[in-house]
Amino acid sequence: MGQQPIRPLPVILAPLADELLSSWINRHAAFIGVSGKRLLRHYRIDVPTVRDLDLELSGCDESKLAEALRCSPHVLRKMTQSRGGRVRSGLVAIRQPTQICRPCAVRHSANSVTRNARLRSWMEGWRVTCPICHTELEDFRLYTRLFRADPADALLMQIKDIAREGEQKIDRSSRRRGGASAYATLMRGLLLPQATRIRPRDIAAVIPRLLDLVVPGADDFFGRIAPENWPCTSRMLPLSVRIPVLAGVATVSGHPENWIGKLMSAAAPPHRANLRNCLEALAHSDDAQPPDSTSPDSGYCGSIRNPARGNSDNKWQQPRERALFR
């Protein structure tokens, strides 16, 4: 005897803009007074956590959920963070949000139906602004809050718009299967130390990095945000660190072929092959601009002046307030 058909949910809540599939499921579960896991078991969907559906949604589970939630499978797929059954890139948080939009969180918390909603952008490591209300995001994790920078910092003020271009480039690429992987490599690659300028046993935050070649003043900026604990290898970068990195991404990815020689000569030998492959992949992507033969290091940040070098005596006298980048 076959299994009895399972009836769809009696009430369907409207999905929120930018909402995760797991959030939508959990809101339905809360509405009828059960846990998200119990609701999934009722529909014969067996996953370790509801969040796993955002990261890997099988065709079978997609069909079951589409019937239960009375919607198109395409709607469900757009609410996930996977393509072809896999997470889109290494720039997606697995369990907890890495940042949050305060106005959106407050607005949803004020409504019993949308309370505890979670948005996709809160889990994406290339974001600096909310795609819904365009407010600057805030660090969510306690650890990343330690690296808040002064929002009036001269470098941040200069590169704010360029960083958003980097954010938009990665966001467009993330919609294509495997499209954001080269950008994830570039973000981490720009934080590598410059091979010819390594200072033995120096503080990690002030070791000259490749990013300083692209965004002049980045090294001095990093030295102003908790240099003793600077997270150079963090998988999901704090927002204050992410902003100059995204500015570097926007600059290099605009003309990647013009940056190969400069970055290769400064990178340590073990990292050169991986970085070169990344730059060549970006050079053949849809986001690359036509080469500019008039400038060997063409890009937006070429004219950025290091604000801390105007007066070397004031290098370590920059503001150190830990206000959120708003």
Contacts in CASP RR format, 6 or more apart in sequence:
PFRMAT RR
TARGET T0000
AUTHOR 0000-0000-0000
METHOD contacts of the structure
MODEL  1
MGQQPIRPLPVILAPLADELLSSWINRHAAFIGVSGKRLLRHYRIDVPTV
RDLDLELSGCDESKLAEALRCSPHVLRKMTQSRGGRVRSGLVAIRQPTQI
CRPCAVRHSANSVTRNARLRSWMEGWRVTCPICHTELEDFRLYTRLFRAD
PADALLMQIKDIAREGEQKIDRSSRRRGGASAYATLMRGLLLPQATRIRP
RDIAAVIPRLLDLVVPGADDFFGRIAPENWPCTSRMLPLSVRIPVLAGVA
TVSGHPENWIGKLMSAAAPPHRANLRNCLEALAHSDDAQPPDSTSPDSGY
CGSIRNPARGNSDNKWQQPRERALFR
3 44 0 8 1.000
6 42 0 8 1.000
6 43 0 8 1.000
6 44 0 8 1.000
6 64 0 8 1.000
6 67 0 8 1.000
6 68 0 8 1.000
8 67 0 8 1.000
8 68 0 8 1.000
8 69 0 8 1.000
8 70 0 8 1.000
9 28 0 8 1.000
9 32 0 8 1.000
9 68 0 8 1.000
9 69 0 8 1.000
9 70 0 8 1.000
11 28 0 8 1.000
11 31 0 8 1.000
11 32 0 8 1.000
12 28 0 8 1.000
12 69 0 8 1.000
12 70 0 8 1.000
12 71 0 8 1.000
13 24 0 8 1.000
13 27 0 8 1.000
13 28 0 8 1.000
13 31 0 8 1.000
13 113 0 8 1.000
15 24 0 8 1.000
15 75 0 8 1.000
15 79 0 8 1.000
16 23 0 8 1.000
16 24 0 8 1.000
16 108 0 8 1.000
16 114 0 8 1.000
16 117 0 8 1.000
16 119 0 8 1.000
17 132 0 8 1.000
18 119 0 8 1.000
18 120 0 8 1.000
18 121 0 8 1.000
18 131 0 8 1.000
18 132 0 8 1.000
19 79 0 8 1.000
19 117 0 8 1.000
19 118 0 8 1.000
19 119 0 8 1.000
19 120 0 8 1.000
20 51 0 8 1.000
20 54 0 8 1.000
20 79 0 8 1.000
20 80 0 8 1.000
20 81 0 8 1.000
20 118 0 8 1.000
20 119 0 8 1.000
20 120 0 8 1.000
20 123 0 8 1.000
21 53 0 8 1.000
21 54 0 8 1.000
21 57 0 8 1.000
21 65 0 8 1.000
21 76 0 8 1.000
21 79 0 8 1.000
21 80 0 8 1.000
22 49 0 8 1.000
22 50 0 8 1.000
22 51 0 8 1.000
22 53 0 8 1.000
22 54 0 8 1.000
22 118 0 8 1.000
23 116 0 8 1.000
23 117 0 8 1.000
23 118 0 8 1.000
23 119 0 8 1.000
24 69 0 8 1.000
24 79 0 8 1.000
25 36 0 8 1.000
25 39 0 8 1.000
25 40 0 8 1.000
25 50 0 8 1.000
25 53 0 8 1.000
25 65 0 8 1.000
26 36 0 8 1.000
26 50 0 8 1.000
26 116 0 8 1.000
27 113 0 8 1.000
27 114 0 8 1.000
27 116 0 8 1.000
27 117 0 8 1.000
28 39 0 8 1.000
28 69 0 8 1.000
29 35 0 8 1.000
29 36 0 8 1.000
29 38 0 8 1.000
29 39 0 8 1.000
30 115 0 8 1.000
30 116 0 8 1.000
31 113 0 8 1.000
32 39 0 8 1.000
36 50 0 8 1.000
37 49 0 8 1.000
37 50 0 8 1.000
40 46 0 8 1.000
40 47 0 8 1.000
40 50 0 8 1.000
43 64 0 8 1.000
43 65 0 8 1.000
43 68 0 8 1.000
44 64 0 8 1.000
45 53 0 8 1.000
45 61 0 8 1.000
45 64 0 8 1.000
45 65 0 8 1.000
47 53 0 8 1.000
47 61 0 8 1.000
51 94 0 8 1.000
51 95 0 8 1.000
53 61 0 8 1.000
53 65 0 8 1.000
53 80 0 8 1.000
54 79 0 8 1.000
54 80 0 8 1.000
54 81 0 8 1.000
54 82 0 8 1.000
54 120 0 8 1.000
54 123 0 8 1.000
55 80 0 8 1.000
55 81 0 8 1.000
55 82 0 8 1.000
55 87 0 8 1.000
55 92 0 8 1.000
55 94 0 8 1.000
56 82 0 8 1.000
56 85 0 8 1.000
56 86 0 8 1.000
56 87 0 8 1.000
57 76 0 8 1.000
57 77 0 8 1.000
57 80 0 8 1.000
57 82 0 8 1.000
57 85 0 8 1.000
58 85 0 8 1.000
59 73 0 8 1.000
62 73 0 8 1.000
62 76 0 8 1.000
62 77 0 8 1.000
63 73 0 8 1.000
65 76 0 8 1.000
66 72 0 8 1.000
66 73 0 8 1.000
66 75 0 8 1.000
66 76 0 8 1.000
69 76 0 8 1.000
79 120 0 8 1.000
81 87 0 8 1.000
81 88 0 8 1.000
81 92 0 8 1.000
81 120 0 8 1.000
81 123 0 8 1.000
81 124 0 8 1.000
82 88 0 8 1.000
83 176 0 8 1.000
83 177 0 8 1.000
83 178 0 8 1.000
84 177 0 8 1.000
88 174 0 8 1.000
88 177 0 8 1.000
88 178 0 8 1.000
88 179 0 8 1.000
88 180 0 8 1.000
89 174 0 8 1.000
89 178 0 8 1.000
89 179 0 8 1.000
89 180 0 8 1.000
89 181 0 8 1.000
89 183 0 8 1.000
89 184 0 8 1.000
90 180 0 8 1.000
90 181 0 8 1.000
90 184 0 8 1.000
90 235 0 8 1.000
91 124 0 8 1.000
91 125 0 8 1.000
91 126 0 8 1.000
91 170 0 8 1.000
91 174 0 8 1.000
91 180 0 8 1.000
91 183 0 8 1.000
91 184 0 8 1.000
91 187 0 8 1.000
91 236 0 8 1.000
92 123 0 8 1.000
92 124 0 8 1.000
92 125 0 8 1.000
93 122 0 8 1.000
93 123 0 8 1.000
93 124 0 8 1.000
93 125 0 8 1.000
93 236 0 8 1.000
96 140 0 8 1.000
96 141 0 8 1.000
97 118 0 8 1.000
97 122 0 8 1.000
97 123 0 8 1.000
97 140 0 8 1.000
97 141 0 8 1.000
98 122 0 8 1.000
98 123 0 8 1.000
98 124 0 8 1.000
98 125 0 8 1.000
98 139 0 8 1.000
98 140 0 8 1.000
98 141 0 8 1.000
98 144 0 8 1.000
98 236 0 8 1.000
99 122 0 8 1.000
99 125 0 8 1.000
99 127 0 8 1.000
99 137 0 8 1.000
99 138 0 8 1.000
99 139 0 8 1.000
99 140 0 8 1.000
99 144 0 8 1.000
99 239 0 8 1.000
100 122 0 8 1.000
100 137 0 8 1.000
100 138 0 8 1.000
100 140 0 8 1.000
101 119 0 8 1.000
101 121 0 8 1.000
101 122 0 8 1.000
101 130 0 8 1.000
101 132 0 8 1.000
101 133 0 8 1.000
101 135 0 8 1.000
101 137 0 8 1.000
101 138 0 8 1.000
102 135 0 8 1.000
102 138 0 8 1.000
103 130 0 8 1.000
103 133 0 8 1.000
103 135 0 8 1.000
104 119 0 8 1.000
104 130 0 8 1.000
104 132 0 8 1.000
104 133 0 8 1.000
104 135 0 8 1.000
107 114 0 8 1.000
108 114 0 8 1.000
108 115 0 8 1.000
108 116 0 8 1.000
108 117 0 8 1.000
109 115 0 8 1.000
109 116 0 8 1.000
119 130 0 8 1.000
119 132 0 8 1.000
121 127 0 8 1.000
121 130 0 8 1.000
121 131 0 8 1.000
121 132 0 8 1.000
121 137 0 8 1.000
122 137 0 8 1.000
122 140 0 8 1.000
124 171 0 8 1.000
124 174 0 8 1.000
125 236 0 8 1.000
125 237 0 8 1.000
125 242 0 8 1.000
126 166 0 8 1.000
126 167 0 8 1.000
126 170 0 8 1.000
126 171 0 8 1.000
126 174 0 8 1.000
126 180 0 8 1.000
126 183 0 8 1.000
126 187 0 8 1.000
126 242 0 8 1.000
126 246 0 8 1.000
127 137 0 8 1.000
127 167 0 8 1.000
127 171 0 8 1.000
128 136 0 8 1.000
128 137 0 8 1.000
128 163 0 8 1.000
128 164 0 8 1.000
128 167 0 8 1.000
128 239 0 8 1.000
128 242 0 8 1.000
128 243 0 8 1.000
128 246 0 8 1.000
128 325 0 8 1.000
129 135 0 8 1.000
129 136 0 8 1.000
129 137 0 8 1.000
129 164 0 8 1.000
129 167 0 8 1.000
130 136 0 8 1.000
130 137 0 8 1.000
131 171 0 8 1.000
136 239 0 8 1.000
136 324 0 8 1.000
136 325 0 8 1.000
136 326 0 8 1.000
137 239 0 8 1.000
138 239 0 8 1.000
138 324 0 8 1.000
138 325 0 8 1.000
138 326 0 8 1.000
139 145 0 8 1.000
139 147 0 8 1.000
139 148 0 8 1.000
139 238 0 8 1.000
139 239 0 8 1.000
139 324 0 8 1.000
143 231 0 8 1.000
144 231 0 8 1.000
144 234 0 8 1.000
144 236 0 8 1.000
144 238 0 8 1.000
144 239 0 8 1.000
145 238 0 8 1.000
145 322 0 8 1.000
146 226 0 8 1.000
146 229 0 8 1.000
146 238 0 8 1.000
146 322 0 8 1.000
147 225 0 8 1.000
147 226 0 8 1.000
147 229 0 8 1.000
147 230 0 8 1.000
147 231 0 8 1.000
147 238 0 8 1.000
147 240 0 8 1.000
147 241 0 8 1.000
148 225 0 8 1.000
148 238 0 8 1.000
148 239 0 8 1.000
148 240 0 8 1.000
148 322 0 8 1.000
148 323 0 8 1.000
148 324 0 8 1.000
148 325 0 8 1.000
149 156 0 8 1.000
149 221 0 8 1.000
149 224 0 8 1.000
149 225 0 8 1.000
149 240 0 8 1.000
149 322 0 8 1.000
149 323 0 8 1.000
149 325 0 8 1.000
150 156 0 8 1.000
150 224 0 8 1.000
150 318 0 8 1.000
150 319 0 8 1.000
150 320 0 8 1.000
150 321 0 8 1.000
150 323 0 8 1.000
151 323 0 8 1.000
151 324 0 8 1.000
151 325 0 8 1.000
151 326 0 8 1.000
152 319 0 8 1.000
153 221 0 8 1.000
153 224 0 8 1.000
153 318 0 8 1.000
153 319 0 8 1.000
154 307 0 8 1.000
154 308 0 8 1.000
155 215 0 8 1.000
155 217 0 8 1.000
155 218 0 8 1.000
155 220 0 8 1.000
155 221 0 8 1.000
155 244 0 8 1.000
155 304 0 8 1.000
155 306 0 8 1.000
155 307 0 8 1.000
155 308 0 8 1.000
156 221 0 8 1.000
156 240 0 8 1.000
156 243 0 8 1.000
156 244 0 8 1.000
156 325 0 8 1.000
158 304 0 8 1.000
158 305 0 8 1.000
158 307 0 8 1.000
159 215 0 8 1.000
159 243 0 8 1.000
159 244 0 8 1.000
159 247 0 8 1.000
159 301 0 8 1.000
159 304 0 8 1.000
160 243 0 8 1.000
162 246 0 8 1.000
162 247 0 8 1.000
162 248 0 8 1.000
162 250 0 8 1.000
162 251 0 8 1.000
162 300 0 8 1.000
162 301 0 8 1.000
163 242 0 8 1.000
163 243 0 8 1.000
163 244 0 8 1.000
163 246 0 8 1.000
163 247 0 8 1.000
163 250 0 8 1.000
164 246 0 8 1.000
165 250 0 8 1.000
165 300 0 8 1.000
166 246 0 8 1.000
166 247 0 8 1.000
166 248 0 8 1.000
166 249 0 8 1.000
166 250 0 8 1.000
166 253 0 8 1.000
167 246 0 8 1.000
169 183 0 8 1.000
169 249 0 8 1.000
169 250 0 8 1.000
169 253 0 8 1.000
169 287 0 8 1.000
170 180 0 8 1.000
170 183 0 8 1.000
170 246 0 8 1.000
170 249 0 8 1.000
172 287 0 8 1.000
173 179 0 8 1.000
173 180 0 8 1.000
173 182 0 8 1.000
173 183 0 8 1.000
173 285 0 8 1.000
173 287 0 8 1.000
174 180 0 8 1.000
179 285 0 8 1.000
182 278 0 8 1.000
182 281 0 8 1.000
182 282 0 8 1.000
182 285 0 8 1.000
183 249 0 8 1.000
183 253 0 8 1.000
183 282 0 8 1.000
185 274 0 8 1.000
185 275 0 8 1.000
185 277 0 8 1.000
185 278 0 8 1.000
186 249 0 8 1.000
186 252 0 8 1.000
186 253 0 8 1.000
186 275 0 8 1.000
186 278 0 8 1.000
186 279 0 8 1.000
186 282 0 8 1.000
187 237 0 8 1.000
187 245 0 8 1.000
187 246 0 8 1.000
187 249 0 8 1.000
189 210 0 8 1.000
189 267 0 8 1.000
189 271 0 8 1.000
189 275 0 8 1.000
189 278 0 8 1.000
190 209 0 8 1.000
190 210 0 8 1.000
190 211 0 8 1.000
190 214 0 8 1.000
190 245 0 8 1.000
190 248 0 8 1.000
190 249 0 8 1.000
190 252 0 8 1.000
191 209 0 8 1.000
191 210 0 8 1.000
191 211 0 8 1.000
191 232 0 8 1.000
191 245 0 8 1.000
192 209 0 8 1.000
192 210 0 8 1.000
192 267 0 8 1.000
192 268 0 8 1.000
192 271 0 8 1.000
192 275 0 8 1.000
193 207 0 8 1.000
193 208 0 8 1.000
193 209 0 8 1.000
193 210 0 8 1.000
193 268 0 8 1.000
194 208 0 8 1.000
194 209 0 8 1.000
194 210 0 8 1.000
194 212 0 8 1.000
194 213 0 8 1.000
194 266 0 8 1.000
194 267 0 8 1.000
195 266 0 8 1.000
195 267 0 8 1.000
195 268 0 8 1.000
195 269 0 8 1.000
196 266 0 8 1.000
197 207 0 8 1.000
197 208 0 8 1.000
198 207 0 8 1.000
198 208 0 8 1.000
199 206 0 8 1.000
199 207 0 8 1.000
199 208 0 8 1.000
203 223 0 8 1.000
203 227 0 8 1.000
203 228 0 8 1.000
203 230 0 8 1.000
204 227 0 8 1.000
204 230 0 8 1.000
204 232 0 8 1.000
205 222 0 8 1.000
205 223 0 8 1.000
205 225 0 8 1.000
205 226 0 8 1.000
205 227 0 8 1.000
205 228 0 8 1.000
205 230 0 8 1.000
205 232 0 8 1.000
206 219 0 8 1.000
206 222 0 8 1.000
206 223 0 8 1.000
206 227 0 8 1.000
208 219 0 8 1.000
209 218 0 8 1.000
209 219 0 8 1.000
209 222 0 8 1.000
209 232 0 8 1.000
210 263 0 8 1.000
210 266 0 8 1.000
210 267 0 8 1.000
211 218 0 8 1.000
211 219 0 8 1.000
211 244 0 8 1.000
211 245 0 8 1.000
211 248 0 8 1.000
212 218 0 8 1.000
212 219 0 8 1.000
213 262 0 8 1.000
213 263 0 8 1.000
213 266 0 8 1.000
213 297 0 8 1.000
214 247 0 8 1.000
214 248 0 8 1.000
214 251 0 8 1.000
214 252 0 8 1.000
214 259 0 8 1.000
214 297 0 8 1.000
214 301 0 8 1.000
214 302 0 8 1.000
215 244 0 8 1.000
215 247 0 8 1.000
215 248 0 8 1.000
215 251 0 8 1.000
215 301 0 8 1.000
215 304 0 8 1.000
216 301 0 8 1.000
216 302 0 8 1.000
216 304 0 8 1.000
216 305 0 8 1.000
216 306 0 8 1.000
217 304 0 8 1.000
217 306 0 8 1.000
217 307 0 8 1.000
217 308 0 8 1.000
217 309 0 8 1.000
218 244 0 8 1.000
220 306 0 8 1.000
220 307 0 8 1.000
220 308 0 8 1.000
220 309 0 8 1.000
220 315 0 8 1.000
220 318 0 8 1.000
221 244 0 8 1.000
221 308 0 8 1.000
222 230 0 8 1.000
222 241 0 8 1.000
223 230 0 8 1.000
224 316 0 8 1.000
224 318 0 8 1.000
224 319 0 8 1.000
224 320 0 8 1.000
225 240 0 8 1.000
225 241 0 8 1.000
230 241 0 8 1.000
231 237 0 8 1.000
231 238 0 8 1.000
231 241 0 8 1.000
234 241 0 8 1.000
237 245 0 8 1.000
239 324 0 8 1.000
239 325 0 8 1.000
240 325 0 8 1.000
243 325 0 8 1.000
247 300 0 8 1.000
247 301 0 8 1.000
248 301 0 8 1.000
250 300 0 8 1.000
251 299 0 8 1.000
251 300 0 8 1.000
251 301 0 8 1.000
251 302 0 8 1.000
252 259 0 8 1.000
252 263 0 8 1.000
252 279 0 8 1.000
252 282 0 8 1.000
252 299 0 8 1.000
253 282 0 8 1.000
253 285 0 8 1.000
253 287 0 8 1.000
253 288 0 8 1.000
254 282 0 8 1.000
254 287 0 8 1.000
254 288 0 8 1.000
254 289 0 8 1.000
254 298 0 8 1.000
254 299 0 8 1.000
255 288 0 8 1.000
255 289 0 8 1.000
255 291 0 8 1.000
255 292 0 8 1.000
255 298 0 8 1.000
255 299 0 8 1.000
256 279 0 8 1.000
256 280 0 8 1.000
256 282 0 8 1.000
256 283 0 8 1.000
256 288 0 8 1.000
257 279 0 8 1.000
257 283 0 8 1.000
257 288 0 8 1.000
257 291 0 8 1.000
258 291 0 8 1.000
258 292 0 8 1.000
258 295 0 8 1.000
258 296 0 8 1.000
258 297 0 8 1.000
258 298 0 8 1.000
258 299 0 8 1.000
259 279 0 8 1.000
259 297 0 8 1.000
260 276 0 8 1.000
260 279 0 8 1.000
260 280 0 8 1.000
262 296 0 8 1.000
262 297 0 8 1.000
263 275 0 8 1.000
263 279 0 8 1.000
264 272 0 8 1.000
264 275 0 8 1.000
264 276 0 8 1.000
267 275 0 8 1.000
282 288 0 8 1.000
291 298 0 8 1.000
292 298 0 8 1.000
308 314 0 8 1.000
308 315 0 8 1.000
308 318 0 8 1.000
309 315 0 8 1.000
END
